[in-house]
């Protein structure tokens, strides 16, 4: 059973679930709690299919581009990875946080409070980049509007999102399409409204990024 709510941390989401299923790329990174372990889910470029028996999970999903400032690690170092927080932070600090969460009545809220305690102001340029790409603005046009050259934009995107701006735009386009198709919009119309060339283009991207056809993805969801 999966449930989520908006976090007090700007743009973030708090969620709980059994950890089973297919996790799709979304431009985000998560701080995770599972059976006494603190982990980090790096930015995905393809679907991540969980394995093992279902168990109790809690997570804080950061707004795209904001997790590296919290973690102190560039996003590209964690791309398509799940790692122990102790691999990134000093062990005594992680033990202290683990004890704090274990004593808390709600692990998800404890994760949120930890993130709030280390929060830094979001980078307005990165926020503007996500907003523009999520609205379907072309990467080159967005870069010009933000006053960033191609290399500078790519470098900043790697550090913040784990991949370049074109990959981020592609992932955000997929999320737009899934929202429309999930609401019952016909696939051909979904493709056009999401920014795909046509329905075949939508189908190829879904299969490559999600690992299954759109029809199956929606049936599972």
N, CA, C and O of each residue as an XYZ file, in Angstrom:
884
protein
N       0.853     -1.187      0.000
C       0.000      0.000      0.000
C       0.891      1.241      0.000
O       1.750      1.403      0.867
N       0.674      2.106     -0.978
C       1.497      3.304     -1.112
C       0.649      4.525     -0.774
O      -0.512      4.624     -1.172
N       1.258      5.461     -0.024
C       0.580      6.719      0.292
C       1.620      7.824      0.311
O       2.775      7.588      0.666
N       1.217      9.026     -0.069
C       2.149     10.153     -0.055
C       1.415     11.427      0.343
O       0.190     11.516      0.271
N       2.195     12.393      0.760
C       1.657     13.707      1.120
C       2.723     14.760      0.852
O       3.916     14.461      0.785
N       2.272     15.982      0.703
C       3.217     17.080      0.519
C       4.019     17.282      1.796
O       3.491     17.160      2.901
N       5.293     17.590      1.631
C       6.180     17.833      2.766
C       6.243     19.316      3.102
O       5.914     20.173      2.282
N       6.669     19.593      4.313
C       6.936     20.988      4.702
C       8.200     21.510      4.025
O       8.421     22.719      3.959
N       9.029     20.594      3.522
C      10.207     20.978      2.751
C       9.744     21.337      1.344
O       9.068     20.542      0.692
N      10.094     22.502      0.884
C       9.560     23.029     -0.371
C       9.693     22.041     -1.524
O      10.790     21.588     -1.851
N       8.555     21.717     -2.133
C       8.531     20.866     -3.312
C       8.699     19.385     -3.061
O       8.564     18.590     -3.990
N       8.990     18.991     -1.834
C       9.254     17.587     -1.526
C       7.959     16.834     -1.227
O       6.906     17.430     -0.997
N       8.072     15.511     -1.239
C       6.945     14.630     -0.953
C       7.382     13.587      0.063
O       8.470     13.021     -0.042
N       6.524     13.337      1.050
C       6.743     12.267      2.020
C       5.897     11.071      1.593
O       4.725     11.233      1.252
N       6.476      9.879      1.608
C       5.709      8.706      1.201
C       6.009      7.493      2.073
O       7.063      7.405      2.703
N       5.081      6.580      2.096
C       5.248      5.296      2.785
C       4.711      4.196      1.880
O       3.825      4.441      1.062
N       5.240      2.992      2.023
C       4.779      1.882      1.208
C       5.537      0.616      1.542
O       6.354      0.582      2.462
N       5.247     -0.440      0.767
C       5.900     -1.725      1.031
C       7.147     -1.931      0.171
O       7.804     -2.968      0.262
N       7.472     -0.940     -0.665
C       8.699     -1.007     -1.452
C       8.629     -1.898     -2.666
O       9.625     -2.054     -3.371
N       7.470     -2.493     -2.933
C       7.350     -3.395     -4.078
C       6.858     -2.634     -5.300
O       6.054     -1.708     -5.188
N       7.351     -3.037     -6.472
C       6.835     -2.431     -7.691
C       7.914     -1.881     -8.595
O       9.098     -2.181     -8.446
N       7.471     -1.067     -9.537
C       8.333     -0.474    -10.562
C       8.426      1.024    -10.294
O       7.415      1.726    -10.329
N       9.623      1.511    -10.029
C       9.845      2.932     -9.762
C      10.313      3.580    -11.056
O      11.335      3.187    -11.618
N       9.566      4.569    -11.526
C       9.878      5.201    -12.801
C      10.759      6.434    -12.622
O      10.704      7.079    -11.575
N      11.559      6.768    -13.611
C      12.352      8.004    -13.533
C      11.434      9.209    -13.348
O      10.374      9.303    -13.967
N      11.863     10.127    -12.481
C      11.034     11.314    -12.225
C      11.842     12.588    -12.017
O      11.276     13.639    -11.718
N      13.176     12.502    -12.175
C      14.002     13.683    -11.961
C      14.355     13.931    -10.507
O      15.018     14.917    -10.187
N      13.914     13.036     -9.616
C      14.084     13.254     -8.178
C      15.085     12.273     -7.562
O      15.514     11.309     -8.196
N      15.442     12.551     -6.307
C      16.214     11.648     -5.468
C      15.482     11.510     -4.142
O      14.773     12.421     -3.715
N      15.663     10.348     -3.485
C      14.932     10.069     -2.249
C      15.884      9.728     -1.102
O      16.919      9.091     -1.297
N      15.502     10.173      0.099
C      16.108      9.701      1.337
C      15.172      8.640      1.888
O      13.987      8.906      2.086
N      15.693      7.419      2.145
C      14.852      6.265      2.444
C      15.144      5.681      3.822
O      16.273      5.723      4.310
N      14.098      5.138      4.433
C      14.211      4.400      5.690
C      13.551      3.039      5.498
O      12.396      2.951      5.081
N      14.299      1.979      5.807
C      13.758      0.636      5.658
C      14.375     -0.301      6.674
O      15.567     -0.603      6.622
N      13.545     -0.758      7.601
C      13.967     -1.781      8.566
C      15.299     -1.431      9.228
O      16.202     -2.265      9.298
N      15.417     -0.192      9.712
C      16.615      0.231     10.428
C      17.746      0.736      9.561
O      18.822      1.048     10.072
N      17.526      0.825      8.249
C      18.568      1.288      7.328
C      18.196      2.648      6.751
O      17.034      2.914      6.441
N      19.203      3.498      6.614
C      19.054      4.775      5.929
C      19.764      4.675      4.587
O      20.953      4.362      4.521
N      19.019      4.944      3.518
C      19.581      4.820      2.175
C      19.242      6.048      1.351
O      18.407      6.871      1.727
N      19.915      6.143      0.220
C      19.644      7.207     -0.747
C      19.365      6.555     -2.095
O      20.129      5.706     -2.555
N      18.271      6.954     -2.720
C      17.971      6.529     -4.079
C      18.430      7.633     -5.018
O      17.905      8.746     -4.986
N      19.406      7.320     -5.847
C      19.913      8.310     -6.790
C      18.952      8.538     -7.939
O      17.923      7.868     -8.021
N      19.261      9.464     -8.823
C      18.387      9.757     -9.955
C      18.384      8.611    -10.969
O      19.443      8.139    -11.385
N      17.210      8.179    -11.355
C      17.080      7.056    -12.277
C      16.995      7.542    -13.720
O      16.390      8.574    -14.006
N      17.607      6.788    -14.619
C      17.459      7.042    -16.043
C      16.608      5.962    -16.707
O      16.341      6.024    -17.907
N      16.189      4.982    -15.926
C      15.318      3.907    -16.410
C      14.541      3.376    -15.202
O      14.844      3.720    -14.059
N      13.562      2.556    -15.461
C      12.749      2.018    -14.368
C      13.602      1.178    -13.420
O      14.482      0.429    -13.845
N      13.320      1.322    -12.129
C      13.982      0.517    -11.105
C      12.942     -0.449    -10.545
O      11.957     -0.028     -9.938
N      13.166     -1.743    -10.752
C      12.220     -2.752    -10.293
C      12.729     -3.325     -8.976
O      13.812     -3.909     -8.917
N      11.943     -3.153     -7.928
C      12.366     -3.606     -6.608
C      12.289     -5.116     -6.516
O      11.448     -5.748     -7.155
N      13.173     -5.688     -5.716
C      13.192     -7.129     -5.512
C      13.074     -7.471     -4.033
O      13.090     -6.584     -3.179
N      12.956     -8.749     -3.739
C      12.846     -9.185     -2.364
C      11.422     -9.084     -1.838
O      10.515     -8.613     -2.524
N      11.256     -9.535     -0.611
C       9.932     -9.525      0.016
C       9.526     -8.097      0.372
O      10.379     -7.289      0.737
N       8.234     -7.776      0.269
C       7.763     -6.450      0.673
C       8.078     -6.184      2.147
O       8.035     -7.098      2.971
N       8.391     -4.944      2.469
C       8.669     -4.542      3.850
C       8.247     -3.089      4.014
O       7.780     -2.457      3.066
N       8.410     -2.576      5.197
C       7.952     -1.215      5.480
C       9.013     -0.192      5.065
O      10.150     -0.227      5.536
N       8.618      0.708      4.184
C       9.495      1.764      3.701
C       8.888      3.125      3.993
O       7.668      3.291      3.987
N       9.749      4.091      4.248
C       9.347      5.496      4.329
C      10.374      6.290      3.535
O      11.556      5.948      3.523
N       9.928      7.335      2.881
C      10.846      8.099      2.058
C      10.506      9.570      1.987
O       9.354      9.974      2.142
N      11.526     10.350      1.752
C      11.375     11.768      1.435
C      11.883     11.953      0.020
O      13.067     11.749     -0.251
N      10.992     12.338     -0.884
C      11.367     12.565     -2.286
C      11.626     14.057     -2.474
O      10.703     14.868     -2.395
N      12.873     14.409     -2.720
C      13.259     15.810     -2.880
C      12.763     16.377     -4.209
O      12.617     15.648     -5.190
N      12.509     17.663     -4.229
C      12.197     18.335     -5.484
C      13.417     18.196     -6.408
O      14.551     18.242     -5.930
N      13.205     18.028     -7.710
C      14.342     17.835     -8.623
C      15.440     18.883     -8.455
O      15.182     20.087     -8.451
N      16.665     18.396     -8.317
C      17.824     19.276     -8.236
C      18.202     19.741     -6.851
O      19.215     20.422     -6.693
N      17.403     19.391     -5.816
C      17.677     19.916     -4.474
C      18.397     18.928     -3.561
O      19.001     19.345     -2.573
N      18.349     17.638     -3.861
C      18.956     16.653     -2.968
C      20.476     16.770     -2.860
O      21.001     16.574     -1.764
N      21.222     17.082     -3.943
C      22.682     17.151     -3.806
C      23.158     18.152     -2.757
O      24.163     17.908     -2.089
N      22.456     19.272     -2.600
C      22.860     20.243     -1.583
C      22.683     19.652     -0.183
O      23.490     19.913      0.709
N      21.633     18.861      0.009
C      21.392     18.206      1.298
C      22.446     17.132      1.553
O      22.964     17.019      2.664
N      22.762     16.349      0.535
C      23.667     15.215      0.704
C      25.135     15.610      0.659
O      25.981     14.939      1.251
N      25.441     16.703     -0.045
C      26.833     17.079     -0.225
C      27.537     16.234     -1.262
O      28.762     16.115     -1.241
N      26.772     15.640     -2.176
C      27.314     14.751     -3.210
C      26.673     15.111     -4.546
O      25.453     15.258     -4.609
N      27.457     15.260     -5.621
C      26.858     15.529     -6.935
C      25.931     14.389     -7.352
O      26.219     13.218     -7.106
N      24.832     14.743     -7.978
C      23.828     13.740     -8.332
C      24.365     12.676     -9.276
O      23.960     11.517     -9.186
N      25.274     13.046    -10.185
C      25.742     12.061    -11.165
C      26.510     10.920    -10.522
O      26.625      9.847    -11.114
N      27.045     11.131     -9.309
C      27.747     10.059     -8.621
C      26.787      8.978     -8.117
O      27.208      7.865     -7.802
N      25.508      9.310     -8.044
C      24.507      8.369     -7.530
C      23.527      7.928     -8.609
O      22.535      7.269     -8.299
N      23.777      8.269     -9.843
C      22.863      7.951    -10.927
C      22.619      6.445    -11.032
O      23.557      5.651    -11.102
N      21.318      6.067    -11.042
C      20.886      4.669    -11.159
C      21.444      3.792    -10.044
O      21.739      2.616    -10.259
N      21.588      4.374     -8.845
C      22.127      3.615     -7.716
C      21.248      3.778     -6.483
O      20.551      4.780     -6.331
N      21.292      2.766     -5.596
C      20.754      2.853     -4.232
C      21.934      2.614     -3.307
O      22.580      1.569     -3.394
N      22.230      3.559     -2.422
C      23.413      3.443     -1.569
C      23.049      3.716     -0.124
O      22.083      4.420      0.169
N      23.836      3.150      0.771
C      23.675      3.426      2.198
C      24.105      4.864      2.483
O      25.107      5.336      1.946
N      23.350      5.550      3.324
C      23.729      6.912      3.687
C      25.102      6.922      4.354
O      25.841      7.900      4.241
N      25.446      5.838      5.046
C      26.747      5.745      5.711
C      27.902      5.720      4.714
O      29.049      5.953      5.096
N      27.616      5.441      3.438
C      28.662      5.509      2.413
C      28.939      6.946      1.990
O      29.938      7.227      1.327
N      28.046      7.850      2.379
C      28.178      9.253      1.980
C      28.511     10.166      3.149
O      29.197     11.174      2.981
N      28.030      9.816      4.323
C      28.214     10.649      5.518
C      29.014      9.893      6.574
O      29.105      8.667      6.513
N      29.593     10.603      7.539
C      30.322      9.930      8.620
C      29.429      8.956      9.378
O      28.267      9.255      9.654
N      29.972      7.802      9.711
C      29.201      6.760     10.387
C      28.567      7.233     11.688
O      27.408      6.899     11.936
N      29.279      8.013     12.553
C      28.644      8.466     13.797
C      27.391      9.316     13.553
O      26.416      9.211     14.296
N      27.418     10.157     12.514
C      26.265     10.985     12.178
C      25.083     10.123     11.738
O      23.940     10.380     12.119
N      25.366      9.110     10.940
C      24.299      8.226     10.463
C      23.730      7.413     11.622
O      22.519      7.199     11.683
N      24.573      6.958     12.536
C      24.077      6.215     13.702
C      23.164      7.098     14.541
O      22.138      6.632     15.038
N      23.523      8.359     14.703
C      22.693      9.279     15.474
C      21.336      9.472     14.811
O      20.306      9.466     15.486
N      21.331      9.641     13.509
C      20.072      9.823     12.788
C      19.226      8.552     12.825
O      18.005      8.611     12.967
N      19.887      7.411     12.696
C      19.158      6.138     12.735
C      18.471      5.957     14.093
O      17.320      5.524     14.160
N      19.177      6.290     15.160
C      18.591      6.193     16.499
C      17.409      7.150     16.650
O      16.398      6.816     17.268
N      17.552      8.324     16.085
C      16.472      9.318     16.144
C      15.220      8.811     15.437
O      14.110      8.985     15.939
N      15.391      8.192     14.290
C      14.240      7.696     13.541
C      13.607      6.502     14.253
O      12.382      6.387     14.305
N      14.429      5.626     14.793
C      13.904      4.450     15.495
C      13.048      4.834     16.691
O      12.101      4.126     17.036
N      13.376      5.943     17.316
C      12.622      6.399     18.485
C      11.383      7.215     18.112
O      10.518      7.458     18.954
N      11.303      7.627     16.870
C      10.201      8.491     16.443
C       8.935      7.668     16.215
O       9.019      6.532     15.750
N       7.764      8.220     16.534
C       6.511      7.497     16.285
C       6.210      7.313     14.806
O       5.493      6.386     14.430
N       6.754      8.192     13.959
C       6.500      8.123     12.530
C       7.813      8.341     11.778
O       8.295      9.471     11.700
N       8.398      7.272     11.221
C       9.678      7.425     10.512
C       9.630      8.441      9.374
O      10.602      9.162      9.150
N       8.516      8.505      8.656
C       8.429      9.440      7.529
C       8.554     10.881      8.006
O       9.263     11.680      7.394
N       7.872     11.213      9.089
C       7.963     12.561      9.637
C       9.362     12.837     10.166
O       9.857     13.959     10.061
N      10.003     11.816     10.738
C      11.374     11.983     11.220
C      12.325     12.287     10.068
O      13.214     13.126     10.211
N      12.155     11.622      8.931
C      12.968     11.924      7.758
C      12.765     13.369      7.325
O      13.717     14.073      6.990
N      11.517     13.793      7.338
C      11.201     15.162      6.951
C      11.889     16.168      7.876
O      12.437     17.167      7.411
N      11.861     15.909      9.165
C      12.473     16.825     10.122
C      13.986     16.876      9.956
O      14.595     17.933     10.117
N      14.589     15.742      9.637
C      16.029     15.715      9.381
C      16.366     16.588      8.177
O      17.319     17.366      8.207
N      15.573     16.451      7.121
C      15.816     17.250      5.911
C      15.592     18.729      6.178
O      16.351     19.566      5.689
N      14.564     19.064      6.944
C      14.286     20.461      7.263
C      15.430     21.071      8.063
O      15.752     22.249      7.903
N      16.041     20.266      8.923
C      17.134     20.768      9.749
C      18.395     21.073      8.976
O      19.250     21.822      9.449
N      18.520     20.498      7.782
C      19.707     20.723      6.956
C      19.378     21.463      5.667
O      20.218     21.559      4.772
N      18.168     21.982      5.569
C      17.708     22.597      4.323
C      18.498     23.855      3.997
O      18.877     24.618      4.885
N      18.736     24.054      2.715
C      19.369     25.268      2.214
C      18.441     25.891      1.177
O      17.630     25.181      0.582
N      18.538     27.194      0.945
C      17.658     27.825     -0.056
C      17.852     27.189     -1.421
O      18.988     26.959     -1.835
N      16.766     26.901     -2.129
C      16.895     26.294     -3.462
C      17.561     27.241     -4.444
O      17.438     28.461     -4.331
N      18.263     26.673     -5.400
C      18.915     27.445     -6.444
C      17.839     27.947     -7.406
O      17.184     27.133     -8.058
N      17.638     29.258     -7.515
C      16.563     29.760     -8.375
C      16.759     29.420     -9.852
O      15.780     29.259    -10.581
N      17.999     29.309    -10.296
C      18.248     28.959    -11.696
C      17.812     27.520    -11.972
O      17.175     27.244    -12.989
N      18.156     26.607    -11.068
C      17.757     25.217    -11.241
C      16.242     25.072    -11.176
O      15.649     24.305    -11.935
N      15.627     25.811    -10.269
C      14.171     25.760    -10.148
C      13.518     26.265    -11.430
O      12.539     25.687    -11.903
N      14.056     27.335    -11.986
C      13.515     27.870    -13.239
C      13.716     26.888    -14.378
O      12.861     26.766    -15.255
N      14.841     26.191    -14.370
C      15.113     25.196    -15.406
C      14.086     24.067    -15.350
O      13.526     23.686    -16.378
N      13.839     23.535    -14.160
C      12.856     22.457    -14.008
C      11.471     22.928    -14.430
O      10.752     22.220    -15.136
N      11.104     24.121    -13.994
C       9.781     24.654    -14.328
C       9.606     24.786    -15.835
O       8.562     24.422    -16.376
N      10.623     25.305    -16.511
C      10.540     25.504    -17.956
C      10.479     24.175    -18.706
O       9.653     24.004    -19.602
N      11.350     23.237    -18.341
C      11.363     21.951    -19.033
C      10.095     21.155    -18.746
O       9.597     20.443    -19.617
N       9.576     21.272    -17.535
C       8.345     20.567    -17.192
C       7.152     21.133    -17.958
O       6.149     20.447    -18.155
N       7.269     22.377    -18.383
C       6.212     22.991    -19.190
C       6.397     22.708    -20.678
O       5.600     23.154    -21.503
N       7.453     21.965    -21.020
C       7.678     21.596    -22.409
C       8.526     22.574    -23.193
O       8.588     22.483    -24.419
N       9.186     23.513    -22.518
C      10.030     24.468    -23.216
C      11.273     23.757    -23.763
O      11.816     22.886    -23.083
N      11.739     24.101    -24.967
C      12.945     23.479    -25.524
C      14.177     23.781    -24.671
O      14.285     24.848    -24.067
N      15.095     22.830    -24.634
C      16.302     22.989    -23.819
C      17.111     24.201    -24.266
O      17.527     25.005    -23.431
N      17.340     24.345    -25.554
C      18.169     25.447    -26.053
C      17.547     26.797    -25.737
O      18.247     27.726    -25.335
N      16.247     26.909    -25.915
C      15.548     28.164    -25.611
C      15.637     28.475    -24.124
O      15.879     29.616    -23.732
N      15.440     27.456    -23.304
C      15.505     27.640    -21.853
C      16.894     28.081    -21.426
O      17.029     28.967    -20.582
N      17.929     27.475    -21.995
C      19.298     27.856    -21.659
C      19.541     29.319    -21.976
O      20.135     30.041    -21.175
N      19.083     29.760    -23.144
C      19.251     31.167    -23.529
C      18.523     32.081    -22.546
O      19.055     33.110    -22.128
N      17.322     31.700    -22.191
C      16.538     32.521    -21.268
C      17.185     32.615    -19.893
O      17.027     33.618    -19.197
N      17.915     31.570    -19.501
C      18.579     31.556    -18.197
C      19.994     32.125    -18.264
O      20.657     32.270    -17.237
N      20.452     32.445    -19.465
C      21.788     32.996    -19.625
C      22.891     31.983    -19.420
O      23.977     32.332    -18.956
N      22.623     30.716    -19.765
C      23.601     29.644    -19.596
C      24.036     29.107    -20.954
O      23.204     28.884    -21.834
N      25.334     28.901    -21.122
C      25.834     28.260    -22.317
C      25.603     26.770    -22.245
O      25.353     26.243    -21.161
N      25.679     26.066    -23.375
C      25.426     24.619    -23.390
C      26.293     23.826    -22.417
O      25.793     22.943    -21.721
N      27.588     24.134    -22.362
C      28.469     23.387    -21.456
C      28.162     23.681    -20.004
O      28.158     22.782    -19.163
N      27.906     24.944    -19.714
C      27.588     25.312    -18.333
C      26.279     24.664    -17.894
O      26.178     24.161    -16.775
N      25.283     24.674    -18.768
C      24.008     24.050    -18.443
C      24.171     22.553    -18.220
O      23.595     21.992    -17.288
N      24.958     21.908    -19.077
C      25.157     20.467    -18.926
C      25.886     20.152    -17.627
O      25.526     19.206    -16.925
N      26.909     20.940    -17.303
C      27.678     20.707    -16.080
C      26.796     20.878    -14.836
O      26.839     20.061    -13.916
N      26.010     21.935    -14.823
C      25.142     22.168    -13.668
C      24.052     21.102    -13.579
O      23.662     20.703    -12.482
N      23.569     20.646    -14.714
C      22.538     19.613    -14.707
C      23.086     18.281    -14.189
O      22.412     17.592    -13.423
N      24.287     17.921    -14.595
C      24.893     16.688    -14.095
C      24.996     16.698    -12.575
O      24.683     15.705    -11.918
N      25.437     17.825    -12.020
C      25.601     17.925    -10.572
C      24.263     17.911     -9.842
O      24.145     17.334     -8.761
N      23.257     18.550    -10.435
C      21.970     18.711     -9.745
C      21.012     17.549     -9.984
O      20.306     17.130     -9.066
N      20.981     17.025    -11.213
C      19.989     16.014    -11.577
C      20.580     14.646    -11.871
O      19.863     13.645    -11.875
N      21.886     14.596    -12.117
C      22.526     13.319    -12.403
C      22.704     13.037    -13.870
O      23.354     12.059    -14.238
N      22.133     13.882    -14.729
C      22.220     13.714    -16.177
C      22.012     15.071    -16.826
O      21.722     16.055    -16.146
N      22.162     15.122    -18.142
C      22.049     16.376    -18.850
C      20.627     16.883    -18.967
O      19.685     16.155    -18.656
N      20.453     18.126    -19.413
C      19.127     18.734    -19.493
C      18.204     18.040    -20.487
O      16.988     18.041    -20.293
N      18.749     17.449    -21.545
C      17.891     16.762    -22.514
C      17.279     15.501    -21.900
O      16.123     15.173    -22.164
N      18.055     14.807    -21.090
C      17.506     13.634    -20.402
C      16.450     14.058    -19.385
O      15.405     13.419    -19.265
N      16.725     15.135    -18.656
C      15.731     15.640    -17.708
C      14.441     16.009    -18.434
O      13.351     15.664    -17.976
N      14.556     16.704    -19.555
C      13.371     17.096    -20.320
C      12.598     15.870    -20.789
O      11.367     15.862    -20.785
N      13.320     14.846    -21.187
C      12.675     13.616    -21.663
C      11.915     12.921    -20.538
O      10.802     12.436    -20.741
N      12.516     12.873    -19.359
C      11.873     12.247    -18.212
C      10.636     13.030    -17.778
O       9.599     12.440    -17.476
N      10.744     14.353    -17.748
C       9.594     15.175    -17.366
C       8.473     15.063    -18.400
O       7.294     15.100    -18.050
N       8.843     14.928    -19.661
C       7.834     14.729    -20.709
C       7.096     13.413    -20.492
O       5.878     13.341    -20.658
N       7.837     12.377    -20.123
C       7.204     11.090    -19.824
C       6.210     11.227    -18.682
O       5.108     10.683    -18.746
N       6.596     11.957    -17.630
C       5.690     12.123    -16.489
C       4.417     12.861    -16.911
O       3.328     12.526    -16.445
N       4.542     13.846    -17.774
C       3.352     14.549    -18.267
C       2.442     13.593    -19.028
O       1.223     13.615    -18.863
N       3.047     12.760    -19.857
C       2.265     11.819    -20.646
C       1.541     10.807    -19.759
O       0.375     10.493    -20.000
N       2.217     10.303    -18.748
C       1.599      9.317    -17.861
C       0.429      9.928    -17.099
O      -0.582      9.265    -16.865
N       0.569     11.188    -16.714
C      -0.528     11.850    -16.008
C      -1.746     11.987    -16.912
O      -2.874     11.756    -16.475
N      -1.527     12.360    -18.159
C      -2.642     12.513    -19.099
C      -3.273     11.166    -19.438
O      -4.494     11.017    -19.388
N      -2.443     10.191    -19.783
C      -2.969      8.874    -20.141
C      -3.679      8.229    -18.954
O      -4.702      7.564    -19.117
N      -3.131      8.429    -17.771
C      -3.761      7.877    -16.582
C      -5.109      8.507    -16.279
O      -5.952      7.907    -15.613
N      -5.303      9.724    -16.774
C      -6.585     10.412    -16.587
C      -7.577     10.069    -17.684
O      -8.684     10.607    -17.712
N      -7.190      9.175    -18.590
C      -8.105      8.732    -19.619
C      -7.985      9.427    -20.957
O      -8.796      9.176    -21.849
N      -6.996     10.297    -21.127
C      -6.811     10.968    -22.409
C      -6.319      9.940    -23.429
O      -5.386      9.195    -23.130
N      -6.905      9.876    -24.604
C      -6.444      8.917    -25.617
C      -4.953      9.061    -25.893
O      -4.401     10.158    -25.805
N      -4.306      7.948    -26.226
C      -2.856      7.940    -26.356
C      -2.371      8.911    -27.429
O      -1.364      9.591    -27.231
N      -3.066      8.985    -28.553
C      -2.639      9.893    -29.618
C      -2.688     11.343    -29.151
O      -1.779     12.121    -29.440
N      -3.735     11.705    -28.438
C      -3.852     13.067    -27.918
C      -2.831     13.303    -26.813
O      -2.246     14.382    -26.711
N      -2.628     12.292    -25.997
C      -1.617     12.382    -24.937
C      -0.251     12.693    -25.525
O       0.475     13.538    -25.000
N       0.103     12.018    -26.609
C       1.403     12.227    -27.245
C       1.570     13.669    -27.689
O       2.601     14.285    -27.422
N       0.574     14.208    -28.358
C       0.657     15.577    -28.863
C       0.719     16.579    -27.718
O       1.544     17.494    -27.732
N      -0.131     16.413    -26.750
C      -0.191     17.371    -25.636
C       1.051     17.315    -24.759
O       1.386     18.299    -24.099
N       1.740     16.171    -24.743
C       2.927     16.017    -23.895
C       4.201     16.483    -24.580
O       5.221     16.684    -23.920
N       4.155     16.660    -25.924
C       5.333     17.118    -26.634
C       6.031     16.058    -27.458
O       7.147     16.278    -27.929
N       5.386     14.895    -27.641
C       5.953     13.852    -28.490
C       5.580     14.131    -29.946
O       4.604     14.827    -30.226
N       6.369     13.579    -30.866
C       6.084     13.769    -32.286
C       4.779     13.094    -32.673
O       3.999     13.630    -33.460
N       4.547     11.895    -32.105
C       3.323     11.160    -32.405
C       3.185     10.026    -31.391
O       4.002      9.898    -30.479
N       2.148      9.207    -31.555
C       1.902      8.124    -30.607
C       3.024      7.086    -30.626
O       3.362      6.515    -29.589
N       3.599      6.844    -31.803
C       4.695      5.872    -31.880
C       5.912      6.356    -31.091
O       6.589      5.565    -30.435
N       6.181      7.644    -31.158
C       7.283      8.233    -30.385
C       7.030      8.067    -28.890
O       7.941      7.724    -28.137
N       5.799      8.308    -28.465
C       5.420      8.107    -27.062
C       5.646      6.659    -26.657
O       6.214      6.391    -25.598
N       5.206      5.730    -27.489
C       5.342      4.303    -27.158
C       6.805      3.901    -27.014
O       7.155      3.143    -26.108
N       7.668      4.407    -27.908
C       9.096      4.064    -27.825
C       9.708      4.593    -26.527
O      10.449      3.878    -25.852
N       9.403      5.829    -26.181
C       9.986      6.420    -24.971
C       9.499      5.703    -23.715
O      10.283      5.452    -22.799
N       8.219      5.378    -23.670
C       7.688      4.662    -22.510
C       8.385      3.322    -22.357
O       8.788      2.951    -21.255
N       8.528      2.598    -23.450
C       9.170      1.271    -23.375
C      10.615      1.390    -22.924
O      11.090      0.573    -22.135
N      11.323      2.407    -23.421
C      12.738      2.554    -23.070
C      12.930      3.018    -21.631
O      13.803      2.509    -20.928
N      12.119      3.984    -21.186
C      12.304      4.550    -19.849
C      11.612      3.729    -18.750
O      12.130      3.597    -17.641
N      10.437      3.183    -19.077
C       9.665      2.451    -18.071
C       9.862      0.947    -18.151
O       9.602      0.237    -17.179
N      10.321      0.446    -19.302
C      10.598     -0.967    -19.432
C       9.430     -1.828    -19.854
O       9.596     -3.023    -20.098
N       8.229     -1.231    -19.944
C       7.028     -1.964    -20.342
C       6.177     -1.061    -21.222
O       6.339      0.158    -21.176
N       5.270     -1.625    -22.027
C       4.385     -0.788    -22.853
C       3.463      0.075    -21.997
O       3.206     -0.235    -20.834
N       2.976      1.147    -22.580
C       2.124      2.084    -21.856
C       0.862      1.417    -21.325
O       0.453      1.687    -20.196
N       0.244      0.556    -22.113
C      -0.982     -0.113    -21.672
C      -0.744     -0.918    -20.397
O      -1.553     -0.877    -19.469
N       0.358     -1.641    -20.356
C       0.675     -2.453    -19.174
C       1.007     -1.560    -17.983
O       0.618     -1.850    -16.851
N       1.714     -0.494    -18.243
C       2.083      0.429    -17.171
C       0.848      1.013    -16.502
O       0.780      1.085    -15.275
N      -0.114      1.423    -17.289
C      -1.340      2.002    -16.740
C      -2.183      0.947    -16.029
O      -2.841      1.246    -15.032
N      -2.166     -0.279    -16.532
C      -2.931     -1.353    -15.896
C      -2.381     -1.667    -14.519
O      -3.135     -1.907    -13.576
N      -1.055     -1.664    -14.408
C      -0.411     -1.917    -13.112
C      -0.687     -0.780    -12.163
O      -0.989     -0.991    -10.988
N      -0.578      0.475    -12.698
C      -0.808      1.629    -11.850
C      -2.224      1.691    -11.327
O      -2.570      2.616    -10.592
